[in-house]
């Protein structure tokens, strides 16, 4: 089972001089349930070395490490999962190359993309951008109605992403999201542990209200 309640996507540009692993450790103490290491600018060697460190830290908290985009890095560090977008390696190809135990997440903005991803072997979906976000300038907006339709159409879990914070996450959770993915809400917080704890509590409260 994937615990996708609070899915942290990393971005070192928000560190403002702070130590990356220290911020991640604080976020994990606050209740992050998944970490996706996202490194668009790093060299392959730098990405690999960093992934090894993050995997050890995440596993020490009992949390899985996912790698963004790079199947080669995910395989090299024996990550728990790989997340790919619509413009990355095709999901069916990635699934064929991955070991059975490694999970596959795919970004989807439409019901059609979600259905195809599930058919191609995705274990979960990242759906967004739910709200405007400065993290990914080319992110296409996904309405609450589309999010709900996707949830009703596929059998695999979905995580909502895009501009999500403790104040607005109730909307995607009401639409059926199994969790929320955040970047700046934790990475830019002056107290990442407190920020993660607030987000986790808000997610858990929203999930409880659906029961």
Biotite code that builds the C-alpha atoms (Angstrom):
import biotite.structure as struc

atoms = struc.array([
    struc.Atom([0.000, 0.000, 0.000], chain_id="A", res_id=1, res_name="UNK", atom_name="CA", element="C"),
    struc.Atom([1.201, 3.497, -0.874], chain_id="A", res_id=2, res_name="UNK", atom_name="CA", element="C"),
    struc.Atom([0.868, 6.073, 1.880], chain_id="A", res_id=3, res_name="UNK", atom_name="CA", element="C"),
    struc.Atom([0.499, 9.176, -0.286], chain_id="A", res_id=4, res_name="UNK", atom_name="CA", element="C"),
    struc.Atom([-1.031, 11.457, 2.311], chain_id="A", res_id=5, res_name="UNK", atom_name="CA", element="C"),
    struc.Atom([1.851, 13.944, 2.345], chain_id="A", res_id=6, res_name="UNK", atom_name="CA", element="C"),
    struc.Atom([4.127, 13.649, -0.673], chain_id="A", res_id=7, res_name="UNK", atom_name="CA", element="C"),
    struc.Atom([7.116, 15.992, -0.638], chain_id="A", res_id=8, res_name="UNK", atom_name="CA", element="C"),
    struc.Atom([8.703, 16.890, -3.978], chain_id="A", res_id=9, res_name="UNK", atom_name="CA", element="C"),
    struc.Atom([12.104, 18.402, -3.322], chain_id="A", res_id=10, res_name="UNK", atom_name="CA", element="C"),
    struc.Atom([13.488, 21.610, -4.776], chain_id="A", res_id=11, res_name="UNK", atom_name="CA", element="C"),
    struc.Atom([16.827, 22.855, -3.483], chain_id="A", res_id=12, res_name="UNK", atom_name="CA", element="C"),
    struc.Atom([16.245, 26.354, -4.866], chain_id="A", res_id=13, res_name="UNK", atom_name="CA", element="C"),
    struc.Atom([14.087, 27.058, -1.793], chain_id="A", res_id=14, res_name="UNK", atom_name="CA", element="C"),
    struc.Atom([16.810, 26.287, 0.746], chain_id="A", res_id=15, res_name="UNK", atom_name="CA", element="C"),
    struc.Atom([18.091, 29.864, 1.170], chain_id="A", res_id=16, res_name="UNK", atom_name="CA", element="C"),
    struc.Atom([21.411, 28.611, 2.481], chain_id="A", res_id=17, res_name="UNK", atom_name="CA", element="C"),
    struc.Atom([20.026, 25.864, 4.695], chain_id="A", res_id=18, res_name="UNK", atom_name="CA", element="C"),
    struc.Atom([21.316, 22.292, 4.585], chain_id="A", res_id=19, res_name="UNK", atom_name="CA", element="C"),
    struc.Atom([19.206, 20.101, 2.305], chain_id="A", res_id=20, res_name="UNK", atom_name="CA", element="C"),
    struc.Atom([19.284, 16.935, 4.391], chain_id="A", res_id=21, res_name="UNK", atom_name="CA", element="C"),
    struc.Atom([18.528, 18.880, 7.572], chain_id="A", res_id=22, res_name="UNK", atom_name="CA", element="C"),
    struc.Atom([15.401, 20.330, 5.947], chain_id="A", res_id=23, res_name="UNK", atom_name="CA", element="C"),
    struc.Atom([14.323, 16.885, 4.734], chain_id="A", res_id=24, res_name="UNK", atom_name="CA", element="C"),
    struc.Atom([14.904, 15.343, 8.146], chain_id="A", res_id=25, res_name="UNK", atom_name="CA", element="C"),
    struc.Atom([12.718, 18.019, 9.731], chain_id="A", res_id=26, res_name="UNK", atom_name="CA", element="C"),
    struc.Atom([9.986, 17.438, 7.139], chain_id="A", res_id=27, res_name="UNK", atom_name="CA", element="C"),
    struc.Atom([10.075, 13.703, 7.793], chain_id="A", res_id=28, res_name="UNK", atom_name="CA", element="C"),
    struc.Atom([9.769, 14.269, 11.536], chain_id="A", res_id=29, res_name="UNK", atom_name="CA", element="C"),
    struc.Atom([6.748, 16.438, 10.790], chain_id="A", res_id=30, res_name="UNK", atom_name="CA", element="C"),
    struc.Atom([4.915, 13.664, 8.993], chain_id="A", res_id=31, res_name="UNK", atom_name="CA", element="C"),
    struc.Atom([5.912, 13.486, 5.325], chain_id="A", res_id=32, res_name="UNK", atom_name="CA", element="C"),
    struc.Atom([4.949, 10.036, 4.022], chain_id="A", res_id=33, res_name="UNK", atom_name="CA", element="C"),
    struc.Atom([6.763, 10.040, 0.651], chain_id="A", res_id=34, res_name="UNK", atom_name="CA", element="C"),
    struc.Atom([9.746, 11.881, -0.803], chain_id="A", res_id=35, res_name="UNK", atom_name="CA", element="C"),
    struc.Atom([10.335, 12.467, -4.499], chain_id="A", res_id=36, res_name="UNK", atom_name="CA", element="C"),
    struc.Atom([13.835, 13.676, -5.298], chain_id="A", res_id=37, res_name="UNK", atom_name="CA", element="C"),
    struc.Atom([13.557, 16.174, -8.147], chain_id="A", res_id=38, res_name="UNK", atom_name="CA", element="C"),
    struc.Atom([16.834, 17.421, -9.612], chain_id="A", res_id=39, res_name="UNK", atom_name="CA", element="C"),
    struc.Atom([16.542, 19.153, -12.975], chain_id="A", res_id=40, res_name="UNK", atom_name="CA", element="C"),
    struc.Atom([19.957, 20.839, -12.981], chain_id="A", res_id=41, res_name="UNK", atom_name="CA", element="C"),
    struc.Atom([22.216, 18.308, -11.264], chain_id="A", res_id=42, res_name="UNK", atom_name="CA", element="C"),
    struc.Atom([24.730, 16.175, -13.134], chain_id="A", res_id=43, res_name="UNK", atom_name="CA", element="C"),
    struc.Atom([24.093, 12.447, -13.186], chain_id="A", res_id=44, res_name="UNK", atom_name="CA", element="C"),
    struc.Atom([26.833, 11.855, -10.611], chain_id="A", res_id=45, res_name="UNK", atom_name="CA", element="C"),
    struc.Atom([25.564, 14.594, -8.317], chain_id="A", res_id=46, res_name="UNK", atom_name="CA", element="C"),
    struc.Atom([22.005, 13.266, -8.605], chain_id="A", res_id=47, res_name="UNK", atom_name="CA", element="C"),
    struc.Atom([23.208, 9.745, -7.818], chain_id="A", res_id=48, res_name="UNK", atom_name="CA", element="C"),
    struc.Atom([25.254, 10.774, -4.782], chain_id="A", res_id=49, res_name="UNK", atom_name="CA", element="C"),
    struc.Atom([22.422, 12.902, -3.422], chain_id="A", res_id=50, res_name="UNK", atom_name="CA", element="C"),
    struc.Atom([19.872, 10.153, -4.012], chain_id="A", res_id=51, res_name="UNK", atom_name="CA", element="C"),
    struc.Atom([21.931, 7.686, -1.974], chain_id="A", res_id=52, res_name="UNK", atom_name="CA", element="C"),
    struc.Atom([21.954, 10.094, 0.959], chain_id="A", res_id=53, res_name="UNK", atom_name="CA", element="C"),
    struc.Atom([18.250, 10.909, 0.694], chain_id="A", res_id=54, res_name="UNK", atom_name="CA", element="C"),
    struc.Atom([17.340, 7.227, 0.409], chain_id="A", res_id=55, res_name="UNK", atom_name="CA", element="C"),
    struc.Atom([19.189, 6.443, 3.634], chain_id="A", res_id=56, res_name="UNK", atom_name="CA", element="C"),
    struc.Atom([17.547, 9.353, 5.417], chain_id="A", res_id=57, res_name="UNK", atom_name="CA", element="C"),
    struc.Atom([14.047, 8.544, 4.154], chain_id="A", res_id=58, res_name="UNK", atom_name="CA", element="C"),
    struc.Atom([14.379, 4.859, 4.995], chain_id="A", res_id=59, res_name="UNK", atom_name="CA", element="C"),
    struc.Atom([15.554, 5.719, 8.499], chain_id="A", res_id=60, res_name="UNK", atom_name="CA", element="C"),
    struc.Atom([12.107, 7.277, 8.955], chain_id="A", res_id=61, res_name="UNK", atom_name="CA", element="C"),
    struc.Atom([10.346, 4.359, 7.271], chain_id="A", res_id=62, res_name="UNK", atom_name="CA", element="C"),
    struc.Atom([9.492, 6.523, 4.239], chain_id="A", res_id=63, res_name="UNK", atom_name="CA", element="C"),
    struc.Atom([10.021, 5.534, 0.581], chain_id="A", res_id=64, res_name="UNK", atom_name="CA", element="C"),
    struc.Atom([12.217, 7.459, -1.831], chain_id="A", res_id=65, res_name="UNK", atom_name="CA", element="C"),
    struc.Atom([10.976, 8.150, -5.343], chain_id="A", res_id=66, res_name="UNK", atom_name="CA", element="C"),
    struc.Atom([13.057, 9.605, -8.154], chain_id="A", res_id=67, res_name="UNK", atom_name="CA", element="C"),
    struc.Atom([11.695, 12.199, -10.555], chain_id="A", res_id=68, res_name="UNK", atom_name="CA", element="C"),
    struc.Atom([12.101, 11.496, -14.315], chain_id="A", res_id=69, res_name="UNK", atom_name="CA", element="C"),
    struc.Atom([15.406, 9.611, -14.225], chain_id="A", res_id=70, res_name="UNK", atom_name="CA", element="C"),
    struc.Atom([14.911, 5.871, -14.527], chain_id="A", res_id=71, res_name="UNK", atom_name="CA", element="C"),
    struc.Atom([18.671, 5.323, -14.616], chain_id="A", res_id=72, res_name="UNK", atom_name="CA", element="C"),
    struc.Atom([19.099, 7.023, -11.239], chain_id="A", res_id=73, res_name="UNK", atom_name="CA", element="C"),
    struc.Atom([16.120, 5.170, -9.764], chain_id="A", res_id=74, res_name="UNK", atom_name="CA", element="C"),
    struc.Atom([17.626, 1.851, -10.846], chain_id="A", res_id=75, res_name="UNK", atom_name="CA", element="C"),
    struc.Atom([21.150, 2.768, -9.745], chain_id="A", res_id=76, res_name="UNK", atom_name="CA", element="C"),
    struc.Atom([20.142, 3.670, -6.184], chain_id="A", res_id=77, res_name="UNK", atom_name="CA", element="C"),
    struc.Atom([17.430, 1.012, -5.914], chain_id="A", res_id=78, res_name="UNK", atom_name="CA", element="C"),
    struc.Atom([14.782, 3.645, -5.239], chain_id="A", res_id=79, res_name="UNK", atom_name="CA", element="C"),
    struc.Atom([11.298, 2.643, -4.142], chain_id="A", res_id=80, res_name="UNK", atom_name="CA", element="C"),
    struc.Atom([9.635, 4.413, -7.031], chain_id="A", res_id=81, res_name="UNK", atom_name="CA", element="C"),
    struc.Atom([9.943, 6.495, -10.187], chain_id="A", res_id=82, res_name="UNK", atom_name="CA", element="C"),
    struc.Atom([7.681, 9.368, -11.186], chain_id="A", res_id=83, res_name="UNK", atom_name="CA", element="C"),
    struc.Atom([7.469, 10.462, -14.818], chain_id="A", res_id=84, res_name="UNK", atom_name="CA", element="C"),
    struc.Atom([5.579, 13.118, -16.735], chain_id="A", res_id=85, res_name="UNK", atom_name="CA", element="C"),
    struc.Atom([3.794, 13.053, -20.060], chain_id="A", res_id=86, res_name="UNK", atom_name="CA", element="C"),
    struc.Atom([6.916, 14.218, -21.921], chain_id="A", res_id=87, res_name="UNK", atom_name="CA", element="C"),
    struc.Atom([9.284, 11.729, -20.276], chain_id="A", res_id=88, res_name="UNK", atom_name="CA", element="C"),
    struc.Atom([10.006, 8.112, -21.107], chain_id="A", res_id=89, res_name="UNK", atom_name="CA", element="C"),
    struc.Atom([6.699, 6.370, -21.992], chain_id="A", res_id=90, res_name="UNK", atom_name="CA", element="C"),
    struc.Atom([5.155, 4.722, -18.962], chain_id="A", res_id=91, res_name="UNK", atom_name="CA", element="C"),
    struc.Atom([4.851, 1.323, -20.658], chain_id="A", res_id=92, res_name="UNK", atom_name="CA", element="C"),
    struc.Atom([8.562, 1.371, -21.506], chain_id="A", res_id=93, res_name="UNK", atom_name="CA", element="C"),
    struc.Atom([9.551, 2.465, -18.013], chain_id="A", res_id=94, res_name="UNK", atom_name="CA", element="C"),
    struc.Atom([7.396, -0.255, -16.474], chain_id="A", res_id=95, res_name="UNK", atom_name="CA", element="C"),
    struc.Atom([9.025, -2.883, -18.676], chain_id="A", res_id=96, res_name="UNK", atom_name="CA", element="C"),
    struc.Atom([12.524, -1.815, -17.602], chain_id="A", res_id=97, res_name="UNK", atom_name="CA", element="C"),
    struc.Atom([11.750, -1.460, -13.895], chain_id="A", res_id=98, res_name="UNK", atom_name="CA", element="C"),
    struc.Atom([11.949, -4.297, -11.362], chain_id="A", res_id=99, res_name="UNK", atom_name="CA", element="C"),
    struc.Atom([8.493, -5.496, -10.272], chain_id="A", res_id=100, res_name="UNK", atom_name="CA", element="C"),
    struc.Atom([8.924, -4.146, -6.729], chain_id="A", res_id=101, res_name="UNK", atom_name="CA", element="C"),
    struc.Atom([9.642, -0.591, -7.891], chain_id="A", res_id=102, res_name="UNK", atom_name="CA", element="C"),
    struc.Atom([6.534, 1.580, -8.072], chain_id="A", res_id=103, res_name="UNK", atom_name="CA", element="C"),
    struc.Atom([5.655, 3.827, -11.012], chain_id="A", res_id=104, res_name="UNK", atom_name="CA", element="C"),
    struc.Atom([3.884, 7.172, -10.770], chain_id="A", res_id=105, res_name="UNK", atom_name="CA", element="C"),
    struc.Atom([2.709, 9.138, -13.794], chain_id="A", res_id=106, res_name="UNK", atom_name="CA", element="C"),
    struc.Atom([1.528, 12.735, -14.150], chain_id="A", res_id=107, res_name="UNK", atom_name="CA", element="C"),
    struc.Atom([-1.938, 13.136, -15.642], chain_id="A", res_id=108, res_name="UNK", atom_name="CA", element="C"),
    struc.Atom([-4.056, 16.154, -16.467], chain_id="A", res_id=109, res_name="UNK", atom_name="CA", element="C"),
    struc.Atom([-7.011, 14.428, -18.136], chain_id="A", res_id=110, res_name="UNK", atom_name="CA", element="C"),
    struc.Atom([-9.137, 11.336, -17.738], chain_id="A", res_id=111, res_name="UNK", atom_name="CA", element="C"),
    struc.Atom([-7.690, 9.988, -20.980], chain_id="A", res_id=112, res_name="UNK", atom_name="CA", element="C"),
    struc.Atom([-4.121, 10.358, -19.741], chain_id="A", res_id=113, res_name="UNK", atom_name="CA", element="C"),
    struc.Atom([-5.068, 8.741, -16.439], chain_id="A", res_id=114, res_name="UNK", atom_name="CA", element="C"),
    struc.Atom([-6.658, 5.740, -18.136], chain_id="A", res_id=115, res_name="UNK", atom_name="CA", element="C"),
    struc.Atom([-3.626, 5.276, -20.385], chain_id="A", res_id=116, res_name="UNK", atom_name="CA", element="C"),
    struc.Atom([-1.215, 5.538, -17.457], chain_id="A", res_id=117, res_name="UNK", atom_name="CA", element="C"),
    struc.Atom([-3.115, 2.897, -15.516], chain_id="A", res_id=118, res_name="UNK", atom_name="CA", element="C"),
    struc.Atom([-3.195, 0.668, -18.592], chain_id="A", res_id=119, res_name="UNK", atom_name="CA", element="C"),
    struc.Atom([0.569, 1.117, -19.015], chain_id="A", res_id=120, res_name="UNK", atom_name="CA", element="C"),
    struc.Atom([1.279, -0.086, -15.492], chain_id="A", res_id=121, res_name="UNK", atom_name="CA", element="C"),
    struc.Atom([1.241, 3.014, -13.311], chain_id="A", res_id=122, res_name="UNK", atom_name="CA", element="C"),
    struc.Atom([0.798, 2.352, -9.600], chain_id="A", res_id=123, res_name="UNK", atom_name="CA", element="C"),
    struc.Atom([-0.386, 5.891, -8.866], chain_id="A", res_id=124, res_name="UNK", atom_name="CA", element="C"),
    struc.Atom([-1.050, 9.242, -10.518], chain_id="A", res_id=125, res_name="UNK", atom_name="CA", element="C"),
    struc.Atom([0.033, 12.805, -9.841], chain_id="A", res_id=126, res_name="UNK", atom_name="CA", element="C"),
    struc.Atom([-2.801, 15.107, -10.928], chain_id="A", res_id=127, res_name="UNK", atom_name="CA", element="C"),
    struc.Atom([-2.408, 18.862, -11.332], chain_id="A", res_id=128, res_name="UNK", atom_name="CA", element="C"),
    struc.Atom([-1.812, 21.706, -11.304], chain_id="A", res_id=129, res_name="UNK", atom_name="CA", element="C"),
    struc.Atom([-4.813, 22.089, -9.024], chain_id="A", res_id=130, res_name="UNK", atom_name="CA", element="C"),
    struc.Atom([-3.915, 25.676, -8.107], chain_id="A", res_id=131, res_name="UNK", atom_name="CA", element="C"),
    struc.Atom([-1.536, 28.184, -9.728], chain_id="A", res_id=132, res_name="UNK", atom_name="CA", element="C"),
    struc.Atom([2.056, 27.343, -8.906], chain_id="A", res_id=133, res_name="UNK", atom_name="CA", element="C"),
    struc.Atom([5.388, 29.041, -9.322], chain_id="A", res_id=134, res_name="UNK", atom_name="CA", element="C"),
    struc.Atom([7.279, 25.765, -9.003], chain_id="A", res_id=135, res_name="UNK", atom_name="CA", element="C"),
    struc.Atom([6.500, 24.615, -12.528], chain_id="A", res_id=136, res_name="UNK", atom_name="CA", element="C"),
    struc.Atom([5.770, 27.443, -14.947], chain_id="A", res_id=137, res_name="UNK", atom_name="CA", element="C"),
    struc.Atom([4.455, 25.183, -17.710], chain_id="A", res_id=138, res_name="UNK", atom_name="CA", element="C"),
    struc.Atom([2.000, 23.296, -15.494], chain_id="A", res_id=139, res_name="UNK", atom_name="CA", element="C"),
    struc.Atom([-1.461, 23.109, -17.027], chain_id="A", res_id=140, res_name="UNK", atom_name="CA", element="C"),
    struc.Atom([-4.424, 23.779, -14.726], chain_id="A", res_id=141, res_name="UNK", atom_name="CA", element="C"),
    struc.Atom([-6.662, 20.875, -13.757], chain_id="A", res_id=142, res_name="UNK", atom_name="CA", element="C"),
    struc.Atom([-10.148, 21.691, -12.496], chain_id="A", res_id=143, res_name="UNK", atom_name="CA", element="C"),
    struc.Atom([-11.674, 20.171, -9.395], chain_id="A", res_id=144, res_name="UNK", atom_name="CA", element="C"),
    struc.Atom([-14.275, 18.514, -11.619], chain_id="A", res_id=145, res_name="UNK", atom_name="CA", element="C"),
    struc.Atom([-11.581, 16.859, -13.749], chain_id="A", res_id=146, res_name="UNK", atom_name="CA", element="C"),
    struc.Atom([-9.754, 15.700, -10.632], chain_id="A", res_id=147, res_name="UNK", atom_name="CA", element="C"),
    struc.Atom([-12.956, 14.119, -9.390], chain_id="A", res_id=148, res_name="UNK", atom_name="CA", element="C"),
    struc.Atom([-13.618, 12.461, -12.767], chain_id="A", res_id=149, res_name="UNK", atom_name="CA", element="C"),
    struc.Atom([-10.115, 11.013, -12.794], chain_id="A", res_id=150, res_name="UNK", atom_name="CA", element="C"),
    struc.Atom([-10.570, 9.613, -9.292], chain_id="A", res_id=151, res_name="UNK", atom_name="CA", element="C"),
    struc.Atom([-13.872, 8.038, -10.295], chain_id="A", res_id=152, res_name="UNK", atom_name="CA", element="C"),
    struc.Atom([-12.393, 6.517, -13.459], chain_id="A", res_id=153, res_name="UNK", atom_name="CA", element="C"),
    struc.Atom([-9.192, 4.806, -12.303], chain_id="A", res_id=154, res_name="UNK", atom_name="CA", element="C"),
    struc.Atom([-8.566, 2.225, -9.603], chain_id="A", res_id=155, res_name="UNK", atom_name="CA", element="C"),
    struc.Atom([-5.072, 3.379, -8.636], chain_id="A", res_id=156, res_name="UNK", atom_name="CA", element="C"),
    struc.Atom([-4.468, 6.083, -5.992], chain_id="A", res_id=157, res_name="UNK", atom_name="CA", element="C"),
    struc.Atom([-3.967, 9.713, -6.972], chain_id="A", res_id=158, res_name="UNK", atom_name="CA", element="C"),
    struc.Atom([-2.102, 12.571, -5.377], chain_id="A", res_id=159, res_name="UNK", atom_name="CA", element="C"),
    struc.Atom([-3.059, 16.179, -6.112], chain_id="A", res_id=160, res_name="UNK", atom_name="CA", element="C"),
    struc.Atom([-0.269, 18.644, -6.872], chain_id="A", res_id=161, res_name="UNK", atom_name="CA", element="C"),
    struc.Atom([0.157, 22.297, -7.768], chain_id="A", res_id=162, res_name="UNK", atom_name="CA", element="C"),
    struc.Atom([0.024, 25.296, -5.446], chain_id="A", res_id=163, res_name="UNK", atom_name="CA", element="C"),
    struc.Atom([-1.267, 23.238, -2.533], chain_id="A", res_id=164, res_name="UNK", atom_name="CA", element="C"),
    struc.Atom([-0.926, 24.415, 1.059], chain_id="A", res_id=165, res_name="UNK", atom_name="CA", element="C"),
    struc.Atom([-2.602, 23.787, 4.407], chain_id="A", res_id=166, res_name="UNK", atom_name="CA", element="C"),
    struc.Atom([-5.242, 26.409, 3.659], chain_id="A", res_id=167, res_name="UNK", atom_name="CA", element="C"),
    struc.Atom([-6.509, 25.009, 0.363], chain_id="A", res_id=168, res_name="UNK", atom_name="CA", element="C"),
    struc.Atom([-5.855, 21.270, 0.426], chain_id="A", res_id=169, res_name="UNK", atom_name="CA", element="C"),
    struc.Atom([-9.390, 20.488, 1.609], chain_id="A", res_id=170, res_name="UNK", atom_name="CA", element="C"),
    struc.Atom([-10.647, 21.012, -1.969], chain_id="A", res_id=171, res_name="UNK", atom_name="CA", element="C"),
    struc.Atom([-8.601, 18.277, -3.683], chain_id="A", res_id=172, res_name="UNK", atom_name="CA", element="C"),
    struc.Atom([-9.161, 15.971, -0.734], chain_id="A", res_id=173, res_name="UNK", atom_name="CA", element="C"),
    struc.Atom([-12.938, 16.468, -1.085], chain_id="A", res_id=174, res_name="UNK", atom_name="CA", element="C"),
    struc.Atom([-12.577, 15.522, -4.749], chain_id="A", res_id=175, res_name="UNK", atom_name="CA", element="C"),
    struc.Atom([-11.177, 12.165, -3.717], chain_id="A", res_id=176, res_name="UNK", atom_name="CA", element="C"),
    struc.Atom([-7.413, 12.667, -3.741], chain_id="A", res_id=177, res_name="UNK", atom_name="CA", element="C"),
    struc.Atom([-5.560, 10.118, -1.645], chain_id="A", res_id=178, res_name="UNK", atom_name="CA", element="C"),
    struc.Atom([-3.036, 12.750, -0.645], chain_id="A", res_id=179, res_name="UNK", atom_name="CA", element="C"),
    struc.Atom([-1.341, 15.973, -1.633], chain_id="A", res_id=180, res_name="UNK", atom_name="CA", element="C"),
    struc.Atom([2.074, 16.676, -3.099], chain_id="A", res_id=181, res_name="UNK", atom_name="CA", element="C"),
    struc.Atom([3.801, 19.874, -2.055], chain_id="A", res_id=182, res_name="UNK", atom_name="CA", element="C"),
    struc.Atom([7.044, 21.635, -2.811], chain_id="A", res_id=183, res_name="UNK", atom_name="CA", element="C"),
    struc.Atom([7.306, 25.207, -1.520], chain_id="A", res_id=184, res_name="UNK", atom_name="CA", element="C"),
    struc.Atom([4.802, 24.676, 1.326], chain_id="A", res_id=185, res_name="UNK", atom_name="CA", element="C"),
    struc.Atom([7.543, 22.711, 3.071], chain_id="A", res_id=186, res_name="UNK", atom_name="CA", element="C"),
    struc.Atom([10.797, 23.504, 1.259], chain_id="A", res_id=187, res_name="UNK", atom_name="CA", element="C"),
    struc.Atom([10.474, 27.266, 1.719], chain_id="A", res_id=188, res_name="UNK", atom_name="CA", element="C"),
    struc.Atom([9.054, 27.115, 5.262], chain_id="A", res_id=189, res_name="UNK", atom_name="CA", element="C"),
    struc.Atom([11.192, 28.621, 8.015], chain_id="A", res_id=190, res_name="UNK", atom_name="CA", element="C"),
    struc.Atom([10.212, 25.621, 10.159], chain_id="A", res_id=191, res_name="UNK", atom_name="CA", element="C"),
    struc.Atom([9.820, 22.618, 7.809], chain_id="A", res_id=192, res_name="UNK", atom_name="CA", element="C"),
    struc.Atom([8.859, 20.267, 10.632], chain_id="A", res_id=193, res_name="UNK", atom_name="CA", element="C"),
    struc.Atom([6.011, 22.498, 11.793], chain_id="A", res_id=194, res_name="UNK", atom_name="CA", element="C"),
    struc.Atom([4.891, 23.093, 8.211], chain_id="A", res_id=195, res_name="UNK", atom_name="CA", element="C"),
    struc.Atom([4.814, 19.357, 7.512], chain_id="A", res_id=196, res_name="UNK", atom_name="CA", element="C"),
    struc.Atom([2.949, 18.674, 10.734], chain_id="A", res_id=197, res_name="UNK", atom_name="CA", element="C"),
    struc.Atom([0.291, 21.275, 9.875], chain_id="A", res_id=198, res_name="UNK", atom_name="CA", element="C"),
    struc.Atom([-0.123, 19.852, 6.370], chain_id="A", res_id=199, res_name="UNK", atom_name="CA", element="C"),
    struc.Atom([-0.304, 16.272, 7.608], chain_id="A", res_id=200, res_name="UNK", atom_name="CA", element="C"),
    struc.Atom([-2.930, 17.186, 10.192], chain_id="A", res_id=201, res_name="UNK", atom_name="CA", element="C"),
    struc.Atom([-4.996, 19.005, 7.575], chain_id="A", res_id=202, res_name="UNK", atom_name="CA", element="C"),
    struc.Atom([-4.792, 16.011, 5.220], chain_id="A", res_id=203, res_name="UNK", atom_name="CA", element="C"),
    struc.Atom([-5.755, 13.566, 7.966], chain_id="A", res_id=204, res_name="UNK", atom_name="CA", element="C"),
    struc.Atom([-8.657, 15.778, 9.053], chain_id="A", res_id=205, res_name="UNK", atom_name="CA", element="C"),
    struc.Atom([-9.907, 16.038, 5.466], chain_id="A", res_id=206, res_name="UNK", atom_name="CA", element="C"),
    struc.Atom([-9.628, 12.293, 4.945], chain_id="A", res_id=207, res_name="UNK", atom_name="CA", element="C"),
    struc.Atom([-11.491, 11.609, 8.215], chain_id="A", res_id=208, res_name="UNK", atom_name="CA", element="C"),
    struc.Atom([-14.340, 13.921, 7.225], chain_id="A", res_id=209, res_name="UNK", atom_name="CA", element="C"),
    struc.Atom([-14.988, 11.781, 4.115], chain_id="A", res_id=210, res_name="UNK", atom_name="CA", element="C"),
    struc.Atom([-15.615, 8.661, 6.188], chain_id="A", res_id=211, res_name="UNK", atom_name="CA", element="C"),
])
